[in-house]
Amino acid sequence: MNEELKTFIQVAESGSFSKAAENLFISPTAVMKQMNSLEKQTGIPLFIRTNHGVTLTEAGKSFSKDAVFILHYFQESLLRMRQTGKVERIVIRAGTSMLNSCKIFLDLWNGISNQYPQFKINIINFQDDAYTLPATYRTIGKDFDFIVGPCLTDNWKEYFRVLELGSYRFCFAVSRNHRLASKEQLLLKDLYGEKLVVLNGGNSAVIDEIINFLKRQHPEIKLKIISRLYDLEVFNRCVETDTVLLTLDAWADIHPSLVTRPSDLNYSIPYGLLSPINPSENFSEFLQLIRLEILKQKQTSHS
């Protein structure tokens, strides 16, 4: 029942057996078998199956409100039993850097950590260097168990799995001496005649869309597209050359000589907890707790 509840929650959230299977790293057939078994155990249809996906029946909607809490309480009970058995503390290693800060995760964890005293978080620093970051991403799970960062590459599924936490908005950064620095918001028309540096070293579809949009709708902006990843050197160069940089709101305080301003460029990119495709058993357990906590908070905020 434990695994079936996990799968049910994913199907209910995604509205699709195939999407749930992708998120759980199992086959769609396994998802369907588990859901058929769950419906057989409950004796009540939980899904309406169509060619476009699945929707919850009224009974399924009612059950979905309880499923997250049932699984959450089961996990808590299991952890209390292990704690009673004096299980050794499990160390979870969080990687952090200036551009990939784990603070967002720690804000979440600090609110629930007293419920899970068997887990201990160690913070491990790594460098934001465009030349070493690809290797860092590929080795998540060795030096640290996860990092928190934006999904700025379209082939991230080759390297890690993502537990989405939210999204970052694209903004513009300029040096404090730039003529646009005094503005509270930078509109696209404010950039006419300016050079805008756009980094796309991760081959991001979102950034490609932004580039195409700017070329088509705002040709007055001079685009300088660079095939490299964001690192601190990029922000230094922005200050030195007095150019505008396409950046994220999460990086507003990265460089003391830069100001980051919101804009009317209506694009964002997801960020989340990036972890290995094949995590350890201990980390899988920890990851499931975080996932359930996020789902529980979502349900609480919507109720």
C-alpha positions in Angstrom: 0.0 0.0 0.0 2.9 2.4 0.7 4.2 2.3 -2.9 0.7 2.4 -4.3 0.0 5.6 -2.3 3.2 7.2 -3.6 2.2 6.4 -7.1 -1.4 7.5 -6.7 -0.2 10.9 -5.4 2.0 11.3 -8.5 -0.8 10.3 -10.9 -3.3 12.7 -9.2 -0.8 15.5 -9.4 0.3 15.0 -13.0 -3.0 13.7 -14.5 -1.2 11.1 -16.5 0.1 7.5 -15.9 3.0 8.2 -18.2 4.0 11.5 -16.5 3.7 9.8 -13.1 5.9 7.0 -14.4 8.5 9.4 -15.6 8.6 11.2 -12.3 8.9 8.0 -10.3 11.4 6.4 -12.7 9.2 3.3 -13.3 7.3 2.1 -16.3 3.8 3.2 -17.2 2.7 -0.4 -17.1 3.9 -0.6 -13.4 1.9 2.5 -12.7 -1.3 1.1 -14.2 -0.9 -2.2 -12.3 -0.4 -0.4 -9.0 -3.5 1.8 -9.6 -5.6 -1.2 -10.7 -4.5 -2.9 -7.5 -5.4 0.2 -5.4 -8.8 0.5 -7.0 -9.4 -3.3 -6.3 -8.4 -2.9 -2.7 -10.7 0.2 -2.2 -13.5 -1.3 -4.2 -14.2 2.1 -5.7 -13.1 3.6 -9.1 -10.6 6.4 -8.4 -9.8 7.5 -12.0 -11.7 8.3 -15.2 -9.4 7.1 -18.0 -9.4 8.9 -21.4 -7.1 9.1 -24.4 -5.9 12.5 -23.1 -4.9 11.2 -19.6 -6.7 10.5 -16.4 -8.9 12.6 -14.1 -10.0 11.8 -10.6 -13.5 10.6 -9.8 -15.3 12.3 -6.9 -14.1 9.4 -4.7 -10.6 9.9 -6.1 -10.7 13.6 -5.3 -11.8 12.8 -1.7 -9.1 10.2 -1.3 -6.4 12.4 -2.8 -6.9 14.9 0.0 -6.1 12.2 2.6 -3.5 10.2 0.7 -0.7 12.7 1.2 -1.4 12.9 4.9 -1.7 9.1 5.2 1.6 8.6 3.6 3.2 11.4 5.6 2.0 10.0 8.9 3.2 6.5 7.8 6.6 7.9 7.2 6.6 9.7 10.5 5.6 6.6 12.3 8.3 4.6 10.6 10.9 7.2 11.5 9.8 7.2 15.2 10.1 3.4 15.3 13.6 3.6 13.9 14.4 6.4 16.3 13.2 4.2 19.2 15.5 1.5 17.9 18.4 3.9 18.2 19.2 4.0 14.5 22.3 6.0 13.7 21.8 9.5 12.4 21.8 9.7 8.6 24.0 12.5 7.1 22.5 14.3 4.1 25.1 16.4 2.2 23.7 19.6 0.6 25.9 21.3 -2.0 25.9 25.1 -2.0 27.5 27.9 -4.0 26.8 31.6 -4.7 24.7 30.8 -7.8 23.2 27.6 -6.4 22.4 28.4 -2.8 20.7 25.8 -0.7 19.1 28.5 1.5 15.7 27.9 0.0 15.9 24.3 1.0 17.2 25.1 4.4 14.2 27.5 5.0 11.9 24.5 4.3 14.0 22.0 6.3 14.4 24.2 9.4 10.6 24.3 9.7 10.3 20.5 9.8 13.7 19.2 11.0 12.5 18.6 14.6 10.2 15.9 13.2 13.1 14.0 11.7 16.0 14.1 14.2 17.6 11.1 12.7 18.6 13.2 9.7 21.6 15.6 9.9 22.3 18.2 7.1 25.9 18.9 6.2 26.6 21.9 4.0 29.4 21.5 1.4 30.6 24.4 -0.8 31.5 24.1 -4.4 32.7 26.6 -7.0 30.6 28.4 -9.6 32.9 28.0 -12.5 31.5 27.6 -16.0 34.3 25.1 -16.9 33.8 22.8 -14.0 30.1 23.1 -13.4 29.1 20.5 -16.0 31.3 17.9 -14.3 29.9 19.0 -10.9 26.3 18.5 -12.1 27.2 15.0 -13.5 28.7 13.9 -10.2 25.9 14.9 -7.9 25.6 12.1 -5.4 29.4 11.7 -4.9 30.6 14.8 -3.1 27.1 15.8 -2.0 23.7 14.3 -2.2 21.9 17.2 -3.9 22.1 20.9 -4.9 19.3 23.4 -5.3 19.4 25.3 -8.6 17.6 26.4 -11.8 17.1 24.0 -14.7 19.0 25.9 -17.3 19.8 22.9 -19.5 17.3 20.8 -21.5 19.2 17.6 -21.0 19.1 17.7 -17.2 17.3 14.3 -17.2 20.6 12.7 -18.4 22.3 13.8 -15.2 19.9 14.1 -12.3 16.3 14.1 -11.2 14.5 17.3 -10.1 12.1 17.8 -7.2 10.6 21.1 -8.3 10.4 23.8 -5.6 9.3 26.8 -7.6 10.4 29.1 -10.4 12.8 32.0 -11.0 11.8 35.0 -13.2 14.2 36.4 -15.8 15.4 39.9 -15.1 18.0 42.3 -16.3 21.2 43.3 -14.4 23.3 46.4 -15.0 26.2 48.1 -13.3 25.4 50.7 -10.7 27.0 53.3 -13.0 24.8 52.4 -16.0 22.3 55.0 -17.2 19.4 52.5 -16.5 20.5 51.7 -13.0 18.2 54.2 -11.4 15.0 52.6 -12.8 12.9 50.4 -10.6 11.9 48.3 -13.5 13.5 47.8 -16.9 11.1 47.6 -19.8 12.2 46.1 -23.1 12.0 49.5 -24.8 14.5 50.8 -22.2 17.1 48.4 -23.7 16.8 49.8 -27.3 20.3 50.6 -28.5 21.8 48.7 -25.6 23.9 45.5 -25.8 22.2 42.6 -24.0 24.3 39.6 -23.1 22.4 36.3 -23.1 24.1 33.1 -22.0 22.8 29.8 -23.4 25.6 27.3 -22.6 23.0 24.8 -21.3 21.0 24.8 -24.5 17.9 25.9 -22.8 14.6 25.9 -24.7 13.3 28.8 -22.5 16.4 31.0 -23.3 16.0 30.0 -27.0 12.4 31.2 -26.9 13.5 34.5 -25.3 16.2 35.0 -28.0 13.7 34.4 -30.8 11.1 36.7 -29.1 13.7 39.5 -28.8 14.9 39.1 -32.4 11.4 39.1 -33.7 9.7 41.7 -31.5 12.5 43.9 -30.4 15.3 44.0 -33.0 16.4 47.4 -31.6 18.1 45.5 -28.8 21.6 44.3 -29.7 21.9 40.7 -28.6 25.2 39.1 -27.7 24.6 35.4 -27.3 27.3 33.5 -25.5 27.5 29.7 -25.4 28.6 29.3 -21.8 27.1 28.8 -18.3 26.5 31.4 -15.8 29.4 31.9 -13.3 30.8 34.8 -11.3 33.1 35.8 -14.1 30.0 36.6 -16.2 28.8 39.1 -13.6 32.3 40.6 -13.4 32.4 41.1 -17.2 29.0 42.8 -17.1 30.3 45.4 -14.7 33.6 45.9 -16.6 31.9 46.3 -20.0 28.9 48.2 -18.7 26.5 45.9 -20.6 23.1 44.6 -19.7 22.8 40.9 -18.6 19.9 38.6 -18.8 19.8 37.1 -15.4 17.4 35.6 -12.7 15.8 37.3 -9.8 17.4 34.7 -7.5 20.8 36.2 -8.3 19.9 39.8 -7.4 22.6 40.1 -4.7 25.4 38.2 -6.4 27.6 41.1 -7.3 27.8 44.3 -5.2 28.4 46.5 -8.2 25.3 45.3 -10.1 21.6 46.0 -9.7 19.0 43.5 -10.8 15.7 44.9 -12.0 12.4 43.2 -12.9 11.2 43.6 -16.4 8.2 43.1 -18.7 10.0 40.1 -20.2 7.4 37.5 -19.0 9.6 34.4 -18.8 10.6 32.1 -15.9 12.4 28.9 -15.4 11.8 26.1 -12.8 14.3 25.5 -10.0 14.4 22.6 -7.6 16.3 20.0 -5.6 18.7 18.3 -8.1 19.7 14.8 -7.0 21.2 11.6 -8.6 19.1 9.5 -10.9 19.9 6.5 -8.8 20.1 7.8 -5.2 21.0 5.8 -2.1 18.3 4.2 0.0 18.7 6.7 2.8 18.6 9.7 0.5 15.5 8.2 -1.3 13.8 8.1 2.0 14.8 11.6 2.8 13.7 12.8 -0.7 10.3 11.2 -0.2 9.8 13.1 3.1 10.6 16.4 1.4 8.3 15.6 -1.5 5.5 14.8 0.8 6.1 17.9 2.9 5.8 20.0 -0.3 2.6 18.3 -1.4 1.2 18.7 2.1 2.0 22.5 2.1 0.4 22.8 -1.3 -2.8 21.1 -0.2 -2.9 23.2 3.0 -2.5 26.4 1.0 -5.3 25.5 -1.4 -7.7 24.4 1.3 
